[in-house]
Amino acid sequence: MRVVDFTRILAGPWCTMLLGDMGADVIKVEAVDKGDDTRSWGPPFLPHAGHAGGGGSKRGESAYFLCCNRNKRSLALDIKAREGRAIVHALVAGADVFVENFLPGKLAALGYGYEELAAINPRLVYASISGFGATGPLAQRAGYDVAIAAQGGLMSITGPEGGGEPVKVGVAVTDLATGLYMHGAILAALLARGRTGRGQHVDTSLLECQVANLANIGSNVLLADTPTRRWGTAHESIAPYQAFATSDSAFILAAMNDAQFRSLAGVVGHPEWAHDPRFATNPARVAHRSTLIPALAAVLATGTREHWMTRLAAVGVTVAPINSVREALDEPQVAARGMVAEVPHPGLAAPLRLVAPPVKYSDPAAGVSIRLPPPMLGQHTRDVLGSLGYDAAAIDRLAAARIVAAPPALQ
């Protein structure tokens, strides 16, 4: 499968990276002068090793860009130029998927709308990601993760319990969810094409995906008009389910059902709690959390985190340390599952350490892998144009006219 990738920032690149992980040939089309916006988002930047050839930022490679652009080839192209348009049309003629995240209508004005490209290739699956969707009163408004998290309700339920300012989640989960939704939608459209022989236009937005991801909180409001609030680490509908302090550090504890609560009560030396009508069932515990949680917190504060986690895990109660990101990446279980990979990069002295694809297949031929490091800007321009029939002289002419950026081959 060939994917022509007109996306930048995070939601779109996350989607196309997932397709690349699954084996697609993803051609990332970037602006000649600066490429994807995230190439300049830093620090941190990884410095180049000596002379890295062409195509690299003077600052080095942005860690942000590197996180969401593996398994892609970079074609640096002026898509507004007449000859640039001819190159895109040639790519689309042999492509399976086209993914873009421009404002609705902007690409159509440049000759790259669904109708135009479907006329070239009726089997094309054309995927559009935007802030608010192709229709509706906000269709022409730009949308970014933090703004959509606010408008889509997520920030109103994220933050410290009992007051304080709402906060954004530590990573751009609205962007990531949108990339995941669109990646699945593209796969479904390809399956449909297998039955009908035709492609189609698939459209989603950050706002729609964020509203969809309100999950049980959205359901509570729709079905019971339940007022929402911020709970910190606690859960609206389960108790106990939150962080607790110990004598040395905090940890997460979750009694997900009545059997687990009975086990918890025994470990903390209060087996009578399991028979107390205020605590015997989850609805009762939720109703009486103001009594239960302080009592439980007082007991847990008398021992170390390791003491309580070891004893509680042994009886099937869910516990977890509150790791830093460094600690999470160094977890033995993360290593055992191969979630940190080392990948050679042509512009860097040492291999990149990247978070790896999280899905495993029993058939290695159908599995996911990191075949290509995140590309330097225009790194594959010559390869891609060569596959379309352009010879070296023609590519040099396009590069001299700044229609493409075609750095020398990187060793």
CORTAPE-V142430 format. One record per residue. SS is DSSP state (2 for helix, 1 for strand, 0 for the rest). PSI is psi in whole degrees, -180 to 180 (NA if undefined). D_CENTER is the distance of its C-alpha to the mean C-alpha in Angstrom with 2 decimals. Layout:
SS/PSI/D_CENTER, SS/PSI/D_CENTER
//
This chain:
0/134/21.44, 1/132/21.06, 1/124/18.20, 1/118/19.09, 1/106/16.06, 1/32/17.00, 0/161/13.66, 0/175/12.82, 0/-112/10.90, 0/-52/7.08, 2/-50/6.57, 2/-51/9.17, 2/-33/8.66, 2/-44/5.29, 2/-50/7.67, 2/-30/10.55, 2/-41/9.46, 2/-40/9.21, 2/-39/12.57, 2/-40/13.84, 2/-34/13.22, 0/2/15.38, 0/-5/18.05, 0/149/17.82, 1/101/19.44, 1/119/16.97, 1/109/19.00, 1/112/17.16, 1/119/19.74, 1/156/19.89, 0/141/22.55, 0/-40/25.50, 0/-38/25.98, 0/-15/22.69, 0/-163/19.83, 0/139/16.26, 2/-36/16.42, 2/-10/14.12, 2/-23/16.89, 2/5/18.89, 0/104/16.50, 0/-176/18.12, 0/169/19.81, 0/150/19.13, 1/142/20.18, 1/118/21.37, 0/148/24.92, 0/155/26.22, 0/102/28.92, 0/-135/32.07, 0/111/32.03, 0/14/28.74, 0/-166/30.14, 0/175/28.83, 0/0/25.41, 0/148/24.24, 0/148/23.99, 0/-25/26.97, 0/-18/24.73, 0/-164/23.07, 1/129/19.48, 1/131/16.80, 2/-33/14.61, 2/-49/11.82, 2/-41/12.38, 2/-24/12.76, 2/-20/9.36, 0/24/7.78, 0/23/11.14, 0/164/12.84, 0/42/15.03, 1/156/15.97, 1/139/19.34, 1/124/19.97, 1/112/22.69, 1/117/23.82, 1/140/25.66, 0/101/27.41, 0/-10/26.47, 0/-18/29.17, 0/151/31.98, 2/-46/34.11, 2/-30/33.65, 2/-40/29.90, 2/-39/29.92, 2/-37/31.98, 2/-45/29.50, 2/-44/26.60, 2/-37/28.93, 2/-39/29.90, 2/-46/26.32, 2/-34/25.70, 2/-31/28.95, 0/15/27.66, 0/162/24.02, 0/-33/22.45, 1/142/19.37, 1/124/18.88, 1/131/15.62, 1/153/16.01, 0/46/14.81, 0/166/18.22, 0/139/20.23, 0/131/21.92, 0/-20/25.10, 2/-44/24.55, 2/-34/24.05, 2/-38/26.89, 2/-23/29.11, 0/0/28.47, 0/18/29.32, 0/25/25.87, 0/170/25.66, 2/-45/25.23, 2/-42/29.00, 2/-46/29.75, 2/-33/27.39, 2/-28/28.25, 2/-32/31.87, 2/-40/31.19, 0/94/29.23, 0/-17/29.62, 0/1/27.34, 0/131/24.31, 1/116/21.21, 1/115/20.18, 1/127/16.77, 1/129/16.44, 1/132/13.65, 1/178/15.22, 0/-40/15.40, 0/-1/18.06, 0/167/18.85, 0/-17/21.75, 0/171/24.45, 0/168/25.62, 0/-20/26.98, 0/13/23.80, 0/-34/22.70, 0/8/23.68, 0/133/22.00, 0/146/19.07, 0/132/16.11, 0/162/13.56, 2/-53/11.18, 2/-37/14.01, 2/-40/16.59, 2/-34/14.98, 2/-36/14.30, 2/-51/18.01, 2/-29/19.30, 0/8/17.43, 0/-13/18.97, 0/-42/16.28, 2/-26/17.97, 2/-19/21.32, 2/13/20.55, 0/123/18.77, 0/-176/21.17, 0/147/24.41, 0/141/26.73, 0/16/29.85, 0/-166/29.11, 0/174/27.66, 0/145/25.18, 0/151/21.94, 0/157/18.95, 0/155/15.31, 0/151/12.82, 0/-24/12.34, 0/163/8.67, 0/75/7.37, 2/-28/6.60, 2/-44/8.16, 2/-48/6.16, 2/-43/2.89, 2/-39/6.10, 2/-42/7.75, 2/-40/6.11, 2/-45/6.82, 2/-45/10.10, 2/-36/11.10, 2/-43/10.68, 2/-38/12.94, 2/-37/15.16, 2/-44/15.80, 2/-40/16.89, 2/-39/19.13, 2/-35/20.58, 2/-38/21.43, 2/-42/23.18, 2/-38/25.03, 2/-33/26.08, 2/-27/27.62, 2/-37/29.89, 2/-21/30.68, 0/2/30.44, 0/146/28.72, 0/-172/25.31, 0/170/24.09, 1/125/22.03, 1/129/18.82, 1/128/17.76, 1/175/15.19, 1/162/14.15, 2/-42/12.05, 2/-46/15.21, 2/-42/15.77, 2/-36/12.43, 2/-43/12.91, 2/-41/16.49, 2/-34/15.70, 0/6/13.64, 0/-18/16.76, 2/-126/17.87, 2/-29/21.10, 2/-43/21.55, 2/-40/21.64, 2/-41/23.96, 2/-40/26.16, 2/-45/26.72, 2/-40/27.37, 2/-29/29.65, 2/2/31.36, 0/41/30.72, 0/128/29.72, 0/143/29.36, 0/159/26.04, 0/171/25.87, 0/136/23.85, 0/5/24.35, 0/-126/22.95, 0/-6/22.15, 0/171/24.46, 0/139/23.99, 0/-34/25.83, 0/4/27.16, 0/139/27.55, 0/137/29.79, 0/144/29.70, 1/82/25.90, 1/-178/25.05, 1/144/25.57, 1/142/29.15, 1/144/30.96, 0/-169/33.23, 0/-17/35.95, 0/-33/33.61, 0/169/29.92, 1/161/27.74, 1/166/25.93, 1/135/24.30, 1/133/26.69, 1/116/26.21, 0/100/29.16, 0/-13/27.59, 0/177/30.99, 2/-34/34.69, 2/-43/35.35, 2/-37/32.83, 2/-38/34.40, 2/-41/37.81, 2/-43/36.68, 2/-47/35.25, 2/-39/38.51, 2/-42/40.53, 2/-39/38.61, 0/6/38.98, 0/20/42.67, 0/64/42.79, 2/-22/43.24, 2/-22/45.03, 2/-33/41.77, 2/-20/40.93, 2/-4/44.12, 0/124/44.02, 0/-20/43.61, 0/-20/41.30, 0/-5/38.81, 0/-27/39.60, 0/158/36.93, 2/-46/33.41, 2/-37/34.53, 2/-42/37.37, 2/-40/35.19, 2/-43/32.89, 2/-30/36.09, 0/29/37.55, 2/-29/34.55, 2/-20/36.44, 2/-45/39.03, 2/-49/37.02, 2/-46/34.28, 2/-36/36.79, 2/-43/38.99, 2/-41/36.26, 2/-38/35.00, 2/-39/38.57, 2/-47/38.88, 2/-27/35.60, 0/-12/36.55, 0/-11/39.54, 0/171/37.69, 0/163/35.07, 2/-46/31.45, 2/-39/32.21, 2/-53/35.28, 2/-40/33.62, 2/-42/30.47, 2/-46/32.72, 2/-40/35.09, 2/-41/32.60, 2/-34/30.42, 2/-24/33.71, 0/14/34.44, 0/13/31.06, 0/137/29.75, 1/123/26.03, 1/156/25.69, 1/143/23.19, 1/155/23.50, 0/90/21.50, 0/150/20.19, 0/167/19.23, 2/-40/16.15, 2/-45/18.86, 2/-38/20.44, 2/-44/17.36, 2/-25/16.81, 0/2/20.58, 0/134/20.89, 2/-35/23.23, 2/-37/21.26, 2/-42/18.13, 2/-41/20.60, 2/-29/22.27, 0/6/19.22, 0/37/18.58, 0/-2/15.17, 1/123/16.24, 1/148/17.54, 1/128/19.96, 1/126/19.81, 0/145/22.68, 0/132/22.09, 0/-20/25.05, 0/-2/25.01, 0/147/24.67, 0/-39/27.40, 0/155/25.46, 0/147/22.73, 1/142/19.13, 1/112/17.66, 1/150/14.03, 1/133/11.78, 0/165/12.56, 0/140/11.30, 0/-3/11.88, 0/136/14.05, 0/141/17.74, 0/144/20.36, 0/-27/24.07, 0/110/24.99, 2/-31/24.00, 2/-22/24.54, 2/5/21.79, 0/-179/19.34, 0/151/16.27, 0/167/16.80, 0/102/16.24, 0/-31/19.10, 0/138/18.52, 0/162/17.37, 0/134/15.46, 0/154/18.42, 0/157/20.75, 0/122/21.53, 0/11/23.80, 0/-33/24.06, 0/13/24.48, 2/-47/26.36, 2/-41/29.61, 2/-45/28.36, 2/-46/26.80, 2/-36/29.86, 2/-37/32.15, 2/-18/30.72, 0/2/31.63, 0/5/35.17, 0/131/35.25, 0/176/37.57, 2/-39/37.40, 2/-41/39.81, 2/-39/37.88, 2/-41/34.64, 2/-39/36.60, 2/-44/38.02, 2/-37/34.65, 2/-41/33.42, 2/-31/36.62, 0/1/36.08, 0/26/32.48, 0/-30/31.26, 1/161/29.14, 1/119/28.30, 0/82/29.42, 0/162/29.74, 0/158/31.97, 0/136/30.69, 0/137/29.01, 0/NA/30.71
//
